[in-house]
């Protein structure tokens, strides 16, 4: 008999090995689609809030179509993938990458991760300047960061 404290926290599906691989694929694909919808919307919202300009949001390695260069900060690609140790990343080419599992997180935490990566378009390190910029965008970032450090591992499903 299951402990009542754990009810609602776990989904157990018993299958043979071949079915397990297919099930993993289906679950991952579903969450990737959810993550894509959420990330595109939230990146656009936060980019506007932070005064960032961009031509368009693109997914998984598509090249930017427009030859126009914006005078302010921009991002080129958003990629949803399976990141093993981080929830998101931003590189010097202004490509944003997010782990598909973030779709399972509370919305406030997703917003923290997106704001964090967009802030890297302004400051590419975790200096005091970076955290000052984060606080301007999301004053409650410390609580979100703490929550993610405490609960993030609970969302490792494979």
VOLODREN-233918 format. One record per residue (C-alpha): residue number from 1; chain; x, y, z. Coordinates in pm, 1 decimal, decimal comma, m for minus. Layout:
N
k_c_east_north_up
NUM_A_X_Y_Z $
...
% end
This chain:
158
k_c_east_north_up
1_A_0,0_0,0_0,0 $
2_A_128,7_346,8_m92,7 $
3_A_205,1_607,3_169,8 $
4_A_m60,3_881,7_143,2 $
5_A_211,0_1148,9_161,3 $
6_A_344,5_1044,2_m179,4 $
7_A_8,9_1031,1_m356,4 $
8_A_m8,7_1264,7_m652,4 $
9_A_366,9_1302,7_m678,9 $
10_A_451,7_994,9_m884,2 $
11_A_323,8_831,5_m1197,0 $
12_A_420,6_466,9_m1227,8 $
13_A_361,4_288,2_m1556,7 $
14_A_478,5_m71,3_m1588,0 $
15_A_572,7_m176,4_m1941,5 $
16_A_815,7_m401,3_m2121,7 $
17_A_1150,5_m255,5_m2227,5 $
18_A_1048,0_m170,4_m2587,2 $
19_A_736,7_9,7_m2465,9 $
20_A_942,9_203,9_m2211,9 $
21_A_1156,2_360,0_m2484,8 $
22_A_849,2_457,9_m2683,3 $
23_A_680,4_596,5_m2371,7 $
24_A_989,3_804,7_m2288,6 $
25_A_989,4_938,0_m2644,0 $
26_A_618,8_1033,1_m2624,9 $
27_A_654,0_1204,2_m2287,2 $
28_A_961,2_1397,3_m2397,3 $
29_A_796,5_1502,3_m2723,1 $
30_A_486,3_1623,2_m2538,3 $
31_A_688,6_1830,8_m2292,3 $
32_A_909,0_1971,4_m2568,4 $
33_A_597,1_2099,6_m2745,7 $
34_A_467,1_2249,4_m2420,2 $
35_A_807,0_2406,9_m2347,9 $
36_A_820,0_2558,4_m2694,9 $
37_A_481,8_2728,2_m2653,5 $
38_A_562,0_2858,3_m2306,3 $
39_A_917,5_2970,2_m2385,9 $
40_A_826,8_3158,7_m2702,8 $
41_A_552,8_3350,4_m2523,3 $
42_A_757,1_3427,3_m2212,6 $
43_A_1073,2_3521,4_m2403,8 $
44_A_871,0_3773,1_m2602,4 $
45_A_712,0_3915,0_m2285,0 $
46_A_1040,2_3947,4_m2096,2 $
47_A_1236,4_4075,7_m2395,7 $
48_A_984,0_4356,6_m2428,5 $
49_A_991,4_4426,2_m2054,8 $
50_A_1373,3_4434,6_m2059,2 $
51_A_1395,7_4657,7_m2367,8 $
52_A_1545,6_4386,7_m2589,1 $
53_A_1472,6_4390,0_m2959,4 $
54_A_1472,6_4097,9_m3198,3 $
55_A_1353,4_4019,2_m3545,6 $
56_A_1175,8_3693,0_m3469,0 $
57_A_1176,7_3392,6_m3241,3 $
58_A_1317,6_3083,0_m3408,4 $
59_A_1347,6_2728,6_m3286,7 $
60_A_1623,2_2467,2_m3315,5 $
61_A_1893,2_2600,6_m3537,6 $
62_A_1695,9_2795,0_m3795,9 $
63_A_1893,4_3085,2_m3936,6 $
64_A_1777,7_3442,0_m3899,6 $
65_A_1600,0_3545,2_m4220,9 $
66_A_1627,6_3921,9_m4200,4 $
67_A_1953,6_4093,8_m4298,3 $
68_A_1860,9_4386,3_m4070,6 $
69_A_2078,0_4436,8_m3766,7 $
70_A_1920,3_4582,7_m3456,4 $
71_A_2120,6_4842,6_m3264,9 $
72_A_2022,3_4694,5_m2927,1 $
73_A_2049,3_4350,1_m2775,5 $
74_A_1886,2_4067,5_m2965,5 $
75_A_1864,6_3692,0_m2963,6 $
76_A_1878,3_3473,5_m3270,5 $
77_A_1766,9_3122,3_m3180,7 $
78_A_1569,4_2950,8_m2910,8 $
79_A_1640,5_2580,7_m2884,0 $
80_A_1456,9_2329,2_m2669,7 $
81_A_1676,1_2032,3_m2580,0 $
82_A_1771,8_1789,9_m2307,0 $
83_A_2022,6_1981,7_m2096,9 $
84_A_2186,1_1751,1_m1845,9 $
85_A_2298,6_2000,1_m1583,7 $
86_A_2129,0_2332,9_m1652,4 $
87_A_1776,6_2461,7_m1717,7 $
88_A_1885,1_2713,0_m1978,8 $
89_A_2183,4_2877,2_m2140,7 $
90_A_2276,4_3177,6_m2349,9 $
91_A_2588,0_3197,0_m2565,6 $
92_A_2779,9_3488,0_m2713,5 $
93_A_2592,3_3445,0_m3042,0 $
94_A_2274,5_3525,8_m2845,6 $
95_A_2129,0_3178,5_m2890,9 $
96_A_1898,4_3077,5_m2608,4 $
97_A_1868,0_2710,2_m2514,7 $
98_A_1620,5_2568,2_m2265,8 $
99_A_1570,3_2223,2_m2116,9 $
100_A_1237,2_2069,0_m2217,3 $
101_A_1169,5_1968,1_m1856,1 $
102_A_1114,1_2330,5_m1758,7 $
103_A_757,5_2289,2_m1891,6 $
104_A_685,8_2092,2_m1573,0 $
105_A_799,2_2371,1_m1340,7 $
106_A_575,8_2633,9_m1178,9 $
107_A_528,5_2935,3_m1409,1 $
108_A_713,2_3172,5_m1174,9 $
109_A_1020,1_2948,8_m1192,2 $
110_A_998,3_2925,4_m1572,5 $
111_A_986,5_3305,3_m1583,2 $
112_A_1293,2_3321,3_m1357,7 $
113_A_1488,8_3088,8_m1590,6 $
114_A_1389,9_3290,2_m1898,4 $
115_A_1468,7_3624,9_m1733,5 $
116_A_1801,6_3479,1_m1618,0 $
117_A_1901,9_3376,8_m1970,1 $
118_A_1784,2_3702,3_m2126,4 $
119_A_1986,1_3893,9_m1866,6 $
120_A_2292,2_3715,0_m2004,1 $
121_A_2238,6_3913,9_m2324,8 $
122_A_2340,7_4216,0_m2119,2 $
123_A_2592,9_4055,4_m1881,2 $
124_A_2753,4_3724,2_m1984,0 $
125_A_2862,6_3621,9_m1634,3 $
126_A_2719,8_3594,0_m1282,0 $
127_A_2883,4_3906,9_m1141,2 $
128_A_2716,5_4155,8_m907,5 $
129_A_2621,1_4354,0_m1220,0 $
130_A_2434,3_4052,0_m1354,6 $
131_A_2237,0_4001,6_m1031,4 $
132_A_2157,1_4374,4_m1013,9 $
133_A_2010,0_4349,3_m1365,3 $
134_A_1813,9_4038,9_m1261,4 $
135_A_1668,9_4222,3_m963,3 $
136_A_1545,5_4502,3_m1189,8 $
137_A_1355,6_4252,0_m1403,7 $
138_A_1246,5_4015,4_m1128,3 $
139_A_1278,7_4147,3_m772,1 $
140_A_1182,4_3804,7_m630,9 $
141_A_1459,6_3622,4_m821,9 $
142_A_1635,6_3508,3_m501,5 $
143_A_1329,8_3313,2_m387,8 $
144_A_1293,9_3155,0_m733,0 $
145_A_1661,7_3065,4_m745,9 $
146_A_1643,9_2910,8_m401,0 $
147_A_1331,3_2712,7_m493,3 $
148_A_1499,0_2580,7_m808,1 $
149_A_1812,2_2475,7_m618,3 $
150_A_1597,0_2295,1_m361,9 $
151_A_1336,5_2135,1_m590,8 $
152_A_1492,9_2121,9_m939,6 $
153_A_1616,4_1763,2_m906,3 $
154_A_1259,0_1650,1_m838,4 $
155_A_1185,3_1714,1_m1206,8 $
156_A_1441,6_1466,7_m1338,2 $
157_A_1204,8_1208,5_m1481,9 $
158_A_1441,3_992,7_m1688,5 $
% end
